Amino acid sequence: MLLVSRRYLGPLLGLAAGLALSVALSFYVRDDVARDARLRFERHAADAKHIIERRLYAYVGVTYGLRALFAARGSLTRLEFRRYVESLDLPGNFPGFEALNYARQVKASERRAFEEEMREDMRRDDPRLPPFAIRPPGERAEYHPVVFVEPPEGNEKSFGLDVRMVGGRGKAFEDLRATDSIISSGRLLNVGRGNFVGLAMRLPVHRPGMPLGTAEERRAAFIGSVGAGYNVKKLMAGILDQTTMKAMRYRLYDAGQVGEPKPSAGKPTLLFDSAQTAPGAPSDDYALPGEAPAFDSVLPLELAGRNWELHFSAPREAYLEGADSMLPWLALAGGLVTSALLFTVLLSFASSRVRAEALAEEITRNLRASEAELARALLSQRASAAQIRDLMRRLVSVQEAERRRFSADLHDLVGQSLSVLGMGLETIRALLPGILPQKAQSTMDHMGRLLQETMGSVREVMSDLRPPLLDDYGLHAAIEWHASQLQARTGLQVAVEGRDLGERPAPEVELALFRIAQEALINVAKHAAASRARVALARSGAQLTMVVEDNGRGLAPSAANDPAPPGWGMAVMRERAAAVGGAVHVASSDSGTRIIVEVAAR
């Protein structure tokens, strides 16, 4: 029984793990479906905000258009005002407007004459209108009565109303005179033709041609204001009916004036609720019957100097696609099936335990044999690498010995012979002063110059073969000398940095770095089309680094990474670095090439 229990222990544990993972997967899929639905809702909310924002700005644009009419003409008659408003076709294009009006600034000294003028004008224009009088009565320094109202039907009581005195709006009106932007009441009002209008907005009108750069200039240029009354229900109702967002409930709140801190205990004022169709102001605590769990989002909106908030909500089911609700159950069912299959497989493995153990032992033996063979191969490879490095080191040593011998031969044979020829030529010139013909004298001069150039070339070849500065003064001095020679021959500007390297590196290291720098600079001069190059030496502890870079056209990608590109220059540099245990790294682009050599100093 104990053996049987152990035999089934593994499959049972696998089955239990599979069941747990299946349940966890179903919960994850459920949460993922909910996240996707939430994202779809938030995208819809952003789209809805954009639609509502366009609607609101279109209405505000009508008010700005009315002010532009005053600015263009300087003043308007009642008939011109009416014709403009009638051309807008408010019922068809802007049903949310209850009224458009114009209030004019009147000084106290002008009041009586102005009232008489307006009574006469209104009797002539429409005898049905009541006699004009500024309301409320009383003596004030100035008045701002409504003089034009469209449509006049139902708005008769607005004529003569001093808008500065409505609802104690003195401060708001002073703010209006100092600004050039539209302002809103920020709360719902019961005005107009006995219906619930909602919001009132006003926009200042200034005298044409006057400066408006500062608040004082705007106050001085102020002559009146255009206003609008909005029925928020008509303005907002059905705004999403023609979209895919019909299931979304949206509410508009006023959260206070722009620029003023919001009180910590302040609560936004509800202006509109798409779920409430009954007349009157919307209720902030209204709940839909049988309202299910819903997504919600709050998006800010700034308009008419007010901070507004759009609150969107929608039932979660409205954003779950047809198969979404089934996905968690499908994931659970799939997990259960997979767990059953896993249990069957594990049980099959448990039944063939002896065969599996034998196979494992055989695999273990093979692995151990392979490890031993691999270890022998690695040892052989390391030995071969060491032999190659030793061979390369010997080859470099032989090459440098030959260079040194050939340089000495040039000095002892060719150099001395050229010196003797030079002295002989000068002796002949001294023995025959003024005797030689002019042509012979020119030939002697030419031979002298040619001999000097040949001696200079021989000295350059001797220095290139084995610069004496490398042995006497070290790596920096040798590279600096080679750079000056190269600059004299090719015009390439070469800067050499890193004079102080502390203790001198090993001779073979100095020689390898010099030859690499020599090869790299020659390649720059020949192939890179560069105007500047730089060689920088640096030492950090036992590590020596040399950087050769230029501002040329760079290498082709294959040439930068191929260990043996055409011309063998890069391969030679890599071999010289490898001979002393170092490495070469190349980075190249359209703006130049950078070669980095890293090697141990000793």
Helices and strands as residue ranges (DSSP letters): H 2-73, H 78-88, H 90-93, E 97-104, E 106-107, G 108-110, H 111-125, E 142-143, E 146-150, G 156-158, G 163-168, H 170-178, E 183-184, E 198-206, H 215-221, E 222-231, H 232-236, E 249-257, E 269-273, E 294-303, E 306-315, G 316-319, G 324-326, H 327-351, H 353-409, I 410-415, H 416-431, H 438-465, H 468-472, H 475-490, E 493-497, H 507-523, I 524-528, E 532-540, E 543-550, H 557-561, H 569-579, E 583-589, E 592-600
